[in-house]
Amino acid sequence: MKSSGQIYQRFIEFEERAASLYFRLASHFSKNTELSSFWLDMGMQEKQHAGLLQFLLAENLFAGNLPDDSAIQKVDDAFRGFESRASDPELSIPAAFQIALEMESSEVNDIYNHLTSSTHASTYLWHRKISILTPGHIGFLASAARKFGAGDEVLHKLELLKDSWA
């Protein structure tokens, strides 16, 4: 069993991997500057998530009931799949949004929200967490999916996901 610090470190790595995946999408769609900028913004939001977890780790502000090795392995396996699909040189806009949908609706966001529950004791940290909360992140993704033509199925699933977080 991993220590609390080791678990937080793994989830910092997952948030960094999410950021890297979004940066890869920004590069892949670089000829469409508006779409590329969107993916860059998504990556920066993931960097903020990693930064908040890094602060909690440094301050030993750990949540209870941390994920076990099995849950961590499941997230790692999912990321390997997302990264593999995102590296396809023929990746389409709808496929990129499908990957983002799957990543954002995966267990990693539920676990991130749990890991950051210790922020509730600090007014500053609570406000900081609110500024990068999942519903806004999902809303940003859904809005872009509509704008860039991700397809009705992906858009519908994103809207359902956004509503479930509201």
OpenMM code with the backbone's topology and positions (N, CA, C; nanometers):
from openmm import Vec3, app, unit

residues = "MET LYS SER SER GLY GLN ILE TYR GLN ARG PHE ILE GLU PHE GLU GLU ARG ALA ALA SER LEU TYR PHE ARG LEU ALA SER HIS PHE SER LYS ASN THR GLU LEU SER SER PHE TRP LEU ASP MET GLY MET GLN GLU LYS GLN HIS ALA GLY LEU LEU GLN PHE LEU LEU ALA GLU ASN LEU PHE ALA GLY ASN LEU PRO ASP ASP SER ALA ILE GLN LYS VAL ASP ASP ALA PHE ARG GLY PHE GLU SER ARG ALA SER ASP PRO GLU LEU SER ILE PRO ALA ALA PHE GLN ILE ALA LEU GLU MET GLU SER SER GLU VAL ASN ASP ILE TYR ASN HIS LEU THR SER SER THR HIS ALA SER THR TYR LEU TRP HIS ARG LYS ILE SER ILE LEU THR PRO GLY HIS ILE GLY PHE LEU ALA SER ALA ALA ARG LYS PHE GLY ALA GLY ASP GLU VAL LEU HIS LYS LEU GLU LEU LEU LYS ASP SER TRP ALA".split()
positions = [
    Vec3(0.0848, -0.1192, 0.0000),
    Vec3(0.0000, 0.0000, 0.0000),
    Vec3(0.0889, 0.1250, 0.0000),
    Vec3(0.0533, 0.2188, -0.0817),
    Vec3(0.1311, 0.3415, -0.0937),
    Vec3(0.0961, 0.4381, 0.0205),
    Vec3(0.1908, 0.5263, 0.0511),
    Vec3(0.1658, 0.6304, 0.1504),
    Vec3(0.0771, 0.7375, 0.0885),
    Vec3(0.0200, 0.8227, 0.1728),
    Vec3(-0.0628, 0.9333, 0.1232),
    Vec3(0.0167, 1.0200, 0.0261),
    Vec3(0.1395, 1.0502, 0.0607),
    Vec3(0.2234, 1.1322, -0.0255),
    Vec3(0.2471, 1.0673, -0.1610),
    Vec3(0.2703, 0.9358, -0.1611),
    Vec3(0.2920, 0.8654, -0.2875),
    Vec3(0.1660, 0.8676, -0.3739),
    Vec3(0.0503, 0.8565, -0.3112),
    Vec3(-0.0758, 0.8603, -0.3855),
    Vec3(-0.0966, 0.9984, -0.4457),
    Vec3(-0.0728, 1.1012, -0.3678),
    Vec3(-0.0864, 1.2370, -0.4213),
    Vec3(0.0119, 1.2593, -0.5360),
    Vec3(0.1336, 1.2085, -0.5215),
    Vec3(0.2335, 1.2229, -0.6275),
    Vec3(0.1865, 1.1562, -0.7559),
    Vec3(0.1254, 1.0387, -0.7450),
    Vec3(0.0746, 0.9695, -0.8644),
    Vec3(-0.0336, 1.0524, -0.9335),
    Vec3(-0.1205, 1.1146, -0.8539),
    Vec3(-0.2284, 1.1920, -0.9153),
    Vec3(-0.1787, 1.3257, -0.9695),
    Vec3(-0.0713, 1.3773, -0.9134),
    Vec3(-0.0056, 1.4925, -0.9762),
    Vec3(0.0438, 1.4501, -1.1139),
    Vec3(0.1040, 1.3322, -1.1214),
    Vec3(0.1523, 1.2803, -1.2498),
    Vec3(0.0372, 1.2620, -1.3485),
    Vec3(-0.0777, 1.2141, -1.3017),
    Vec3(-0.1923, 1.1979, -1.3912),
    Vec3(-0.2403, 1.3327, -1.4448),
    Vec3(-0.2442, 1.4343, -1.3597),
    Vec3(-0.2851, 1.5669, -1.4061),
    Vec3(-0.1837, 1.6221, -1.5064),
    Vec3(-0.0561, 1.5951, -1.4841),
    Vec3(0.0479, 1.6360, -1.5793),
    Vec3(0.0336, 1.5609, -1.7110),
    Vec3(-0.0026, 1.4332, -1.7039),
    Vec3(-0.0240, 1.3564, -1.8264),
    Vec3(-0.1437, 1.4110, -1.9034),
    Vec3(-0.2488, 1.4496, -1.8312),
    Vec3(-0.3653, 1.5100, -1.8975),
    Vec3(-0.3237, 1.6396, -1.9666),
    Vec3(-0.2441, 1.7205, -1.8969),
    Vec3(-0.1955, 1.8456, -1.9570),
    Vec3(-0.1149, 1.8151, -2.0827),
    Vec3(-0.0254, 1.7191, -2.0761),
    Vec3(0.0566, 1.6822, -2.1917),
    Vec3(-0.0284, 1.6336, -2.3076),
    Vec3(-0.1326, 1.5589, -2.2772),
    Vec3(-0.2212, 1.5114, -2.3827),
    Vec3(-0.2886, 1.6298, -2.4515),
    Vec3(-0.3373, 1.7250, -2.3734),
    Vec3(-0.4003, 1.8430, -2.4329),
    Vec3(-0.2994, 1.9260, -2.5118),
    Vec3(-0.1768, 1.9356, -2.4635),
    Vec3(-0.0738, 2.0071, -2.5393),
    Vec3(-0.0441, 1.9355, -2.6718),
    Vec3(-0.0471, 1.8018, -2.6694),
    Vec3(-0.0292, 1.7244, -2.7923),
    Vec3(-0.1411, 1.7567, -2.8915),
    Vec3(-0.2649, 1.7684, -2.8403),
    Vec3(-0.3769, 1.8037, -2.9276),
    Vec3(-0.3604, 1.9454, -2.9820),
    Vec3(-0.3103, 2.0366, -2.8998),
    Vec3(-0.2857, 2.1739, -2.9463),
    Vec3(-0.1867, 2.1726, -3.0617),
    Vec3(-0.0850, 2.0922, -3.0507),
    Vec3(0.0146, 2.0818, -3.1570),
    Vec3(-0.0444, 2.0150, -3.2807),
    Vec3(-0.1204, 1.9092, -3.2595),
    Vec3(-0.1801, 1.8355, -3.3709),
    Vec3(-0.2710, 1.9256, -3.4551),
    Vec3(-0.3446, 2.0138, -3.3883),
    Vec3(-0.4389, 2.1014, -3.4582),
    Vec3(-0.3839, 2.2438, -3.4747),
    Vec3(-0.2530, 2.2562, -3.4823),
    Vec3(-0.1890, 2.3886, -3.4848),
    Vec3(-0.2265, 2.4729, -3.6059),
    Vec3(-0.2719, 2.4117, -3.7131),
    Vec3(-0.3128, 2.4897, -3.8308),
    Vec3(-0.4452, 2.5632, -3.8067),
    Vec3(-0.5208, 2.5168, -3.7096),
    Vec3(-0.6442, 2.5840, -3.6694),
    Vec3(-0.6118, 2.6546, -3.5379),
    Vec3(-0.5706, 2.7796, -3.5462),
    Vec3(-0.5182, 2.8487, -3.4274),
    Vec3(-0.6208, 2.8597, -3.3153),
    Vec3(-0.7461, 2.8768, -3.3487),
    Vec3(-0.8476, 2.8880, -3.2439),
    Vec3(-0.8655, 2.7548, -3.1712),
    Vec3(-0.8706, 2.6452, -3.2446),
    Vec3(-0.8825, 2.5132, -3.1832),
    Vec3(-0.7551, 2.4789, -3.1057),
    Vec3(-0.6414, 2.5093, -3.1628),
    Vec3(-0.5150, 2.4842, -3.0948),
    Vec3(-0.5075, 2.5606, -2.9625),
    Vec3(-0.5532, 2.6853, -2.9640),
    Vec3(-0.5551, 2.7661, -2.8413),
    Vec3(-0.6478, 2.7059, -2.7365),
    Vec3(-0.7604, 2.6520, -2.7819),
    Vec3(-0.8524, 2.5860, -2.6886),
    Vec3(-0.7826, 2.4701, -2.6178),
    Vec3(-0.7168, 2.3827, -2.6954),
    Vec3(-0.6488, 2.2682, -2.6343),
    Vec3(-0.5364, 2.3146, -2.5419),
    Vec3(-0.4680, 2.4214, -2.5792),
    Vec3(-0.3644, 2.4770, -2.4921),
    Vec3(-0.4249, 2.5232, -2.3593),
    Vec3(-0.5400, 2.5900, -2.3657),
    Vec3(-0.6089, 2.6331, -2.2429),
    Vec3(-0.6484, 2.5135, -2.1570),
    Vec3(-0.6973, 2.4073, -2.2206),
    Vec3(-0.7337, 2.2869, -2.1442),
    Vec3(-0.6106, 2.2309, -2.0729),
    Vec3(-0.4975, 2.2300, -2.1428),
    Vec3(-0.3741, 2.1817, -2.0809),
    Vec3(-0.3324, 2.2667, -1.9624),
    Vec3(-0.3489, 2.3977, -1.9752),
    Vec3(-0.3124, 2.4869, -1.8648),
    Vec3(-0.4039, 2.4651, -1.7440),
    Vec3(-0.5303, 2.4358, -1.7689),
    Vec3(-0.6207, 2.4051, -1.6574),
    Vec3(-0.5754, 2.2784, -1.5848),
    Vec3(-0.5297, 2.1802, -1.6608),
    Vec3(-0.4787, 2.0577, -1.5980),
    Vec3(-0.3519, 2.0868, -1.5174),
    Vec3(-0.2696, 2.1775, -1.5670),
    Vec3(-0.1506, 2.2187, -1.4913),
    Vec3(-0.1920, 2.2812, -1.3574),
    Vec3(-0.3002, 2.3586, -1.3585),
    Vec3(-0.3499, 2.4174, -1.2335),
    Vec3(-0.3956, 2.3080, -1.1375),
    Vec3(-0.4609, 2.2061, -1.1903),
    Vec3(-0.5021, 2.0942, -1.1048),
    Vec3(-0.3794, 2.0294, -1.0407),
    Vec3(-0.2769, 2.0061, -1.1224),
    Vec3(-0.1536, 1.9461, -1.0702),
    Vec3(-0.0907, 2.0355, -0.9640),
    Vec3(-0.0936, 2.1661, -0.9874),
    Vec3(-0.0353, 2.2600, -0.8913),
    Vec3(-0.1068, 2.2586, -0.7578),
    Vec3(-0.2390, 2.2498, -0.7597),
    Vec3(-0.3129, 2.2438, -0.6340),
    Vec3(-0.2797, 2.1153, -0.5588),
    Vec3(-0.2731, 2.0041, -0.6300),
    Vec3(-0.2348, 1.8781, -0.5647),
    Vec3(-0.0926, 1.8858, -0.5098),
    Vec3(-0.0031, 1.9506, -0.5838),
    Vec3(0.1354, 1.9656, -0.5380),
    Vec3(0.1403, 2.0447, -0.4076),
    Vec3(0.0610, 2.1502, -0.3987),
    Vec3(0.0559, 2.2289, -0.2758),
    Vec3(0.0029, 2.1442, -0.1598),
    Vec3(-0.1035, 2.0693, -0.1839),
    Vec3(-0.1599, 1.9847, -0.0780),
    Vec3(-0.0581, 1.8815, -0.0318),
    Vec3(0.0174, 1.8269, -0.1249),
    Vec3(0.1230, 1.7316, -0.0907),
    Vec3(0.2302, 1.7992, -0.0054),
    Vec3(0.2747, 1.9151, -0.0474),
    Vec3(0.3806, 1.9860, 0.0261),
    Vec3(0.3370, 2.0215, 0.1677),
    Vec3(0.2085, 2.0502, 0.1845),
    Vec3(0.1559, 2.0892, 0.3154),
    Vec3(0.0980, 1.9720, 0.3943),
    Vec3(0.1100, 1.8520, 0.3391),
    Vec3(0.0535, 1.7317, 0.4025),
    Vec3(-0.0948, 1.7477, 0.4342),
    Vec3(-0.1680, 1.8089, 0.3441),
    Vec3(-0.3126, 1.8266, 0.3590),
    Vec3(-0.3827, 1.7163, 0.2803),
    Vec3(-0.3868, 1.5971, 0.3397),
    Vec3(-0.4374, 1.4800, 0.2699),
    Vec3(-0.5819, 1.4510, 0.3064),
    Vec3(-0.6573, 1.4050, 0.2080),
    Vec3(-0.7934, 1.3588, 0.2299),
    Vec3(-0.7882, 1.2186, 0.2907),
    Vec3(-0.8976, 1.1755, 0.3476),
    Vec3(-0.9083, 1.0380, 0.3974),
    Vec3(-0.9538, 0.9460, 0.2849),
    Vec3(-0.9563, 0.8164, 0.3129),
    Vec3(-1.0061, 0.7168, 0.2175),
    Vec3(-0.9447, 0.7331, 0.0781),
    Vec3(-0.8147, 0.7275, 0.0725),
    Vec3(-0.7436, 0.7463, -0.0538),
    Vec3(-0.7579, 0.6243, -0.1441),
    Vec3(-0.7462, 0.6447, -0.2755),
    Vec3(-0.7603, 0.5321, -0.3686),
    Vec3(-0.6529, 0.4265, -0.3443),
    Vec3(-0.6916, 0.3021, -0.3693),
    Vec3(-0.5964, 0.1926, -0.3507),
    Vec3(-0.5193, 0.1673, -0.4799),
    Vec3(-0.4272, 0.0728, -0.4728),
    Vec3(-0.3409, 0.0419, -0.5873),
    Vec3(-0.4221, 0.0019, -0.7105),
    Vec3(-0.5314, -0.0694, -0.6896),
    Vec3(-0.6154, -0.1135, -0.8006),
    Vec3(-0.6781, 0.0055, -0.8734),
    Vec3(-0.7285, 0.1024, -0.7995),
    Vec3(-0.7883, 0.2219, -0.8599),
    Vec3(-0.6829, 0.3032, -0.9334),
    Vec3(-0.5648, 0.3131, -0.8747),
    Vec3(-0.4556, 0.3873, -0.9382),
    Vec3(-0.4146, 0.3190, -1.0679),
    Vec3(-0.4066, 0.1866, -1.0677),
    Vec3(-0.3704, 0.1124, -1.1888),
    Vec3(-0.4757, 0.1313, -1.2964),
    Vec3(-0.6020, 0.1347, -1.2579),
    Vec3(-0.7112, 0.1546, -1.3539),
    Vec3(-0.6977, 0.2907, -1.4235),
    Vec3(-0.6652, 0.3951, -1.3459),
    Vec3(-0.6461, 0.5284, -1.4036),
    Vec3(-0.5242, 0.5285, -1.4966),
    Vec3(-0.4172, 0.4634, -1.4535),
    Vec3(-0.2964, 0.4563, -1.5357),
    Vec3(-0.3259, 0.3861, -1.6684),
    Vec3(-0.3985, 0.2761, -1.6641),
    Vec3(-0.4343, 0.2036, -1.7858),
    Vec3(-0.5182, 0.2913, -1.8788),
    Vec3(-0.6127, 0.3646, -1.8212),
    Vec3(-0.6970, 0.4531, -1.9022),
    Vec3(-0.6120, 0.5597, -1.9703),
    Vec3(-0.5186, 0.6178, -1.8971),
    Vec3(-0.4315, 0.7202, -1.9562),
    Vec3(-0.3473, 0.6639, -2.0708),
    Vec3(-0.2997, 0.5425, -2.0553),
    Vec3(-0.2227, 0.4819, -2.1642),
    Vec3(-0.3068, 0.4732, -2.2911),
    Vec3(-0.4321, 0.4372, -2.2749),
    Vec3(-0.5222, 0.4311, -2.3900),
    Vec3(-0.5466, 0.5681, -2.4511),
    Vec3(-0.5733, 0.6692, -2.3661),
    Vec3(-0.5964, 0.8056, -2.4166),
    Vec3(-0.4742, 0.8560, -2.4925),
    Vec3(-0.3576, 0.8354, -2.4334),
    Vec3(-0.2328, 0.8845, -2.4943),
    Vec3(-0.2057, 0.8164, -2.6276),
    Vec3(-0.2331, 0.6877, -2.6352),
    Vec3(-0.2116, 0.6138, -2.7584),
    Vec3(-0.3037, 0.6667, -2.8687),
    Vec3(-0.4299, 0.6847, -2.8368),
    Vec3(-0.5249, 0.7346, -2.9362),
    Vec3(-0.4927, 0.8780, -2.9775),
    Vec3(-0.4488, 0.9610, -2.8827),
    Vec3(-0.4184, 1.1013, -2.9133),
    Vec3(-0.2941, 1.1156, -3.0005),
    Vec3(-0.2105, 1.0144, -3.0055),
    Vec3(-0.0886, 1.0229, -3.0858),
    Vec3(-0.1114, 0.9820, -3.2321),
    Vec3(-0.2337, 0.9458, -3.2684),
    Vec3(-0.2666, 0.9087, -3.4062),
    Vec3(-0.2480, 1.0291, -3.4976),
    Vec3(-0.1608, 1.0214, -3.5984),
    Vec3(-0.1383, 1.1367, -3.6866),
    Vec3(-0.2623, 1.1760, -3.7676),
    Vec3(-0.3583, 1.0859, -3.7801),
    Vec3(-0.4819, 1.1133, -3.8545),
    Vec3(-0.5987, 1.1500, -3.7621),
    Vec3(-0.5697, 1.1840, -3.6390),
    Vec3(-0.6735, 1.2133, -3.5401),
    Vec3(-0.7653, 1.3255, -3.5897),
    Vec3(-0.8945, 1.2996, -3.5853),
    Vec3(-0.9934, 1.3992, -3.6287),
    Vec3(-1.0399, 1.4831, -3.5094),
    Vec3(-1.1057, 1.5918, -3.5395),
    Vec3(-1.1604, 1.6773, -3.4339),
    Vec3(-1.2606, 1.5996, -3.3477),
    Vec3(-1.3581, 1.5301, -3.4081),
    Vec3(-1.4507, 1.4541, -3.3226),
    Vec3(-1.3794, 1.3500, -3.2356),
    Vec3(-1.2796, 1.2818, -3.2911),
    Vec3(-1.2066, 1.1815, -3.2130),
    Vec3(-1.1299, 1.2462, -3.0977),
    Vec3(-1.0739, 1.3647, -3.1197),
    Vec3(-1.0021, 1.4356, -3.0127),
    Vec3(-1.0993, 1.4718, -2.9002),
    Vec3(-1.2166, 1.5208, -2.9364),
    Vec3(-1.3154, 1.5550, -2.8339),
    Vec3(-1.3669, 1.4294, -2.7635),
    Vec3(-1.3747, 1.3180, -2.8345),
    Vec3(-1.4152, 1.1921, -2.7705),
    Vec3(-1.3127, 1.1519, -2.6645),
    Vec3(-1.1854, 1.1653, -2.6964),
    Vec3(-1.0805, 1.1339, -2.5983),
    Vec3(-1.0939, 1.2256, -2.4770),
    Vec3(-1.1126, 1.3547, -2.5025),
    Vec3(-1.1267, 1.4497, -2.3919),
    Vec3(-1.2485, 1.4155, -2.3066),
    Vec3(-1.3596, 1.3813, -2.3712),
    Vec3(-1.4800, 1.3417, -2.2985),
    Vec3(-1.4518, 1.2225, -2.2082),
    Vec3(-1.3888, 1.1211, -2.2636),
    Vec3(-1.3591, 1.0012, -2.1852),
    Vec3(-1.2643, 1.0322, -2.0700),
    Vec3(-1.1646, 1.1138, -2.0960),
    Vec3(-1.0690, 1.1476, -1.9915),
    Vec3(-1.1370, 1.2277, -1.8804),
    Vec3(-1.2184, 1.3258, -1.9197),
    Vec3(-1.2827, 1.4121, -1.8210),
    Vec3(-1.3949, 1.3414, -1.7448),
    Vec3(-1.4501, 1.2347, -1.8022),
    Vec3(-1.5559, 1.1619, -1.7327),
    Vec3(-1.5020, 1.0377, -1.6622),
    Vec3(-1.3718, 1.0176, -1.6670),
    Vec3(-1.3115, 0.9011, -1.6026),
    Vec3(-1.3024, 0.9234, -1.4513),
    Vec3(-1.2611, 0.8189, -1.3835),
    Vec3(-1.2477, 0.8244, -1.2377),
    Vec3(-1.1496, 0.9306, -1.1900),
    Vec3(-1.0566, 0.9718, -1.2741),
    Vec3(-0.9530, 1.0650, -1.2298),
    Vec3(-1.0138, 1.1950, -1.1769),
    Vec3(-1.1233, 1.2432, -1.2362),
    Vec3(-1.1844, 1.3671, -1.1874),
    Vec3(-1.2543, 1.3477, -1.0538),
    Vec3(-1.3213, 1.2338, -1.0359),
    Vec3(-1.3831, 1.2051, -0.9064),
    Vec3(-1.2752, 1.1968, -0.7977),
    Vec3(-1.1670, 1.1290, -0.8300),
    Vec3(-1.0583, 1.1139, -0.7328),
    Vec3(-0.9926, 1.2489, -0.7061),
    Vec3(-0.9708, 1.3295, -0.8099),
    Vec3(-0.9130, 1.4633, -0.7919),
    Vec3(-0.9999, 1.5449, -0.6954),
    Vec3(-1.1309, 1.5440, -0.7172),
    Vec3(-1.2201, 1.6193, -0.6286),
    Vec3(-1.2108, 1.5692, -0.4851),
    Vec3(-1.1978, 1.4383, -0.4680),
    Vec3(-1.1814, 1.3843, -0.3327),
    Vec3(-1.0459, 1.4250, -0.2735),
    Vec3(-0.9402, 1.4144, -0.3533),
    Vec3(-0.8064, 1.4477, -0.3024),
    Vec3(-0.7964, 1.5944, -0.2612),
    Vec3(-0.8750, 1.6799, -0.3239),
    Vec3(-0.8695, 1.8227, -0.2913),
    Vec3(-0.9730, 1.8622, -0.1866),
    Vec3(-1.0407, 1.7658, -0.1272),
    Vec3(-1.1415, 1.7984, -0.0260),
    Vec3(-1.0807, 1.8648, 0.0975),
    Vec3(-0.9513, 1.8454, 0.1205),
    Vec3(-0.8868, 1.9096, 0.2356),
    Vec3(-0.8767, 2.0607, 0.2186),
    Vec3(-0.9028, 2.1118, 0.0982),
    Vec3(-0.8985, 2.2566, 0.0757),
    Vec3(-1.0139, 2.3273, 0.1456),
    Vec3(-1.1154, 2.2533, 0.1839),
    Vec3(-1.2352, 2.3133, 0.2425),
    Vec3(-1.2070, 2.3833, 0.3754),
    Vec3(-1.0984, 2.3465, 0.4423),
    Vec3(-1.0655, 2.4083, 0.5707),
    Vec3(-1.0038, 2.5472, 0.5546),
    Vec3(-0.9573, 2.5790, 0.4376),
    Vec3(-0.8937, 2.7073, 0.4122),
    Vec3(-0.9775, 2.7874, 0.3132),
    Vec3(-1.0194, 2.9065, 0.3513),
    Vec3(-1.1004, 2.9899, 0.2629),
    Vec3(-1.0280, 3.0164, 0.1314),
    Vec3(-0.9000, 3.0492, 0.1387),
    Vec3(-0.8246, 3.0767, 0.0165),
    Vec3(-0.8212, 2.9536, -0.0741),
    Vec3(-0.7849, 2.8383, -0.0156),
    Vec3(-0.7751, 2.7172, -0.0968),
    Vec3(-0.9114, 2.6766, -0.1525),
    Vec3(-1.0159, 2.6950, -0.0752),
    Vec3(-1.1509, 2.6628, -0.1217),
    Vec3(-1.1849, 2.7488, -0.2441),
    Vec3(-1.1566, 2.8784, -0.2365),
    Vec3(-1.1823, 2.9667, -0.3511),
    Vec3(-1.0944, 2.9290, -0.4705),
    Vec3(-0.9723, 2.8897, -0.4443),
    Vec3(-0.8814, 2.8482, -0.5505),
    Vec3(-0.9352, 2.7229, -0.6193),
    Vec3(-0.9824, 2.6284, -0.5390),
    Vec3(-1.0392, 2.5055, -0.5948),
    Vec3(-1.1620, 2.5384, -0.6789),
    Vec3(-1.2474, 2.6267, -0.6284),
    Vec3(-1.3685, 2.6635, -0.7019),
    Vec3(-1.3330, 2.7219, -0.8381),
    Vec3(-1.2247, 2.7975, -0.8454),
    Vec3(-1.1883, 2.8621, -0.9718),
    Vec3(-1.1478, 2.7616, -1.0798),
    Vec3(-1.1116, 2.6408, -1.0396),
    Vec3(-1.0716, 2.5395, -1.1389),
    Vec3(-1.1560, 2.4130, -1.1266),
    Vec3(-1.2787, 2.4287, -1.0769),
    Vec3(-1.3661, 2.3141, -1.0569),
    Vec3(-1.4034, 2.2455, -1.1878),
    Vec3(-1.4329, 2.1195, -1.1767),
    Vec3(-1.4690, 2.0370, -1.2908),
    Vec3(-1.5879, 2.0907, -1.3704),
    Vec3(-1.6980, 2.1371, -1.3081),
    Vec3(-1.8098, 2.1824, -1.3914),
    Vec3(-1.7704, 2.2913, -1.4913),
    Vec3(-1.6898, 2.3868, -1.4507),
    Vec3(-1.6448, 2.4903, -1.5429),
    Vec3(-1.5555, 2.4341, -1.6512),
    Vec3(-1.4716, 2.3410, -1.6133),
    Vec3(-1.3807, 2.2739, -1.7057),
    Vec3(-1.4618, 2.1969, -1.8105),
    Vec3(-1.5628, 2.1235, -1.7656),
    Vec3(-1.6484, 2.0467, -1.8563),
    Vec3(-1.7308, 2.1413, -1.9434),
    Vec3(-1.7808, 2.2503, -1.8858),
    Vec3(-1.8561, 2.3482, -1.9635),
    Vec3(-1.7712, 2.4095, -2.0741),
    Vec3(-1.6469, 2.4382, -2.0429),
    Vec3(-1.5518, 2.4924, -2.1402),
    Vec3(-1.5318, 2.3920, -2.2547),
    Vec3(-1.5174, 2.2650, -2.2187),
    Vec3(-1.5003, 2.1589, -2.3173),
    Vec3(-1.6261, 2.1437, -2.4029),
    Vec3(-1.7437, 2.1454, -2.3410),
    Vec3(-1.8701, 2.1304, -2.4138),
    Vec3(-1.8917, 2.2464, -2.5109),
    Vec3(-1.8625, 2.3655, -2.4664),
    Vec3(-1.8771, 2.4833, -2.5520),
    Vec3(-1.7870, 2.4726, -2.6752),
    Vec3(-1.6642, 2.4292, -2.6536),
    Vec3(-1.5705, 2.4132, -2.7654),
    Vec3(-1.6138, 2.2992, -2.8569),
    Vec3(-1.6662, 2.1919, -2.8003),
    Vec3(-1.7133, 2.0798, -2.8821),
    Vec3(-1.8226, 2.1267, -2.9777),
    Vec3(-1.9102, 2.2108, -2.9276),
    Vec3(-2.0171, 2.2664, -3.0117),
    Vec3(-1.9570, 2.3550, -3.1208),
    Vec3(-1.8660, 2.4410, -3.0813),
    Vec3(-1.8066, 2.5377, -3.1734),
    Vec3(-1.7256, 2.4719, -3.2858),
    Vec3(-1.6513, 2.3665, -3.2499),
    Vec3(-1.5589, 2.3076, -3.3458),
    Vec3(-1.6137, 2.1815, -3.4139),
    Vec3(-1.7406, 2.1508, -3.3926),
    Vec3(-1.8034, 2.0401, -3.4639),
    Vec3(-1.7582, 1.9029, -3.4213),
    Vec3(-1.7619, 1.8772, -3.2907),
    Vec3(-1.7186, 1.7477, -3.2392),
    Vec3(-1.8189, 1.6365, -3.2691),
    Vec3(-1.9385, 1.6726, -3.3095),
    Vec3(-2.0403, 1.5716, -3.3399),
    Vec3(-2.1458, 1.5656, -3.2329),
    Vec3(-2.2660, 1.5286, -3.2739),
    Vec3(-2.3810, 1.5288, -3.1843),
    Vec3(-2.3660, 1.4328, -3.0671),
    Vec3(-2.3107, 1.3143, -3.0921),
    Vec3(-2.2979, 1.2156, -2.9848),
    Vec3(-2.2044, 1.2653, -2.8740),
    Vec3(-2.0888, 1.3163, -2.9127),
    Vec3(-1.9933, 1.3683, -2.8144),
    Vec3(-2.0529, 1.4884, -2.7423),
    Vec3(-2.1155, 1.5769, -2.8170),
    Vec3(-2.1758, 1.6952, -2.7559),
    Vec3(-2.2837, 1.6564, -2.6561),
    Vec3(-2.3674, 1.5614, -2.6913),
    Vec3(-2.4739, 1.5159, -2.6003),
    Vec3(-2.4137, 1.4584, -2.4715),
    Vec3(-2.3116, 1.3759, -2.4846),
    Vec3(-2.2476, 1.3162, -2.3668),
    Vec3(-2.1814, 1.4231, -2.2800),
    Vec3(-2.1208, 1.5221, -2.3425),
    Vec3(-2.0595, 1.6315, -2.2657),
    Vec3(-2.1651, 1.7117, -2.1912),
    Vec3(-2.2769, 1.7376, -2.2546),
    Vec3(-2.3857, 1.8103, -2.1883),
    Vec3(-2.4390, 1.7318, -2.0692),
    Vec3(-2.4540, 1.5999, -2.0847),
    Vec3(-2.4985, 1.5167, -1.9735),
    Vec3(-2.3959, 1.5198, -1.8590),
    Vec3(-2.2687, 1.5124, -1.8956),
    Vec3(-2.1629, 1.5165, -1.7950),
    Vec3(-2.1632, 1.6508, -1.7231),
    Vec3(-2.1759, 1.7580, -1.7989),
    Vec3(-2.1801, 1.8928, -1.7396),
    Vec3(-2.2986, 1.9041, -1.6436),
    Vec3(-2.4151, 1.8547, -1.6858),
    Vec3(-2.5345, 1.8605, -1.6006),
    Vec3(-2.5188, 1.7771, -1.4748),
    Vec3(-2.4480, 1.6645, -1.4845),
    Vec3(-2.4296, 1.5794, -1.3670),
    Vec3(-2.3409, 1.6460, -1.2616),
    Vec3(-2.2526, 1.7380, -1.3053),
    Vec3(-2.1647, 1.8089, -1.2109),
    Vec3(-2.2309, 1.9333, -1.1539),
    Vec3(-2.3388, 1.9801, -1.2199),
    Vec3(-2.4041, 2.1043, -1.1766),
    Vec3(-2.4792, 2.0874, -1.0468),
] * unit.nanometer
topology = app.Topology()
chain = topology.addChain("A")
for resn in residues:
    res = topology.addResidue(resn, chain)
    for name in ("N", "CA", "C"):
        topology.addAtom(name, app.Element.getBySymbol(name[0]), res)
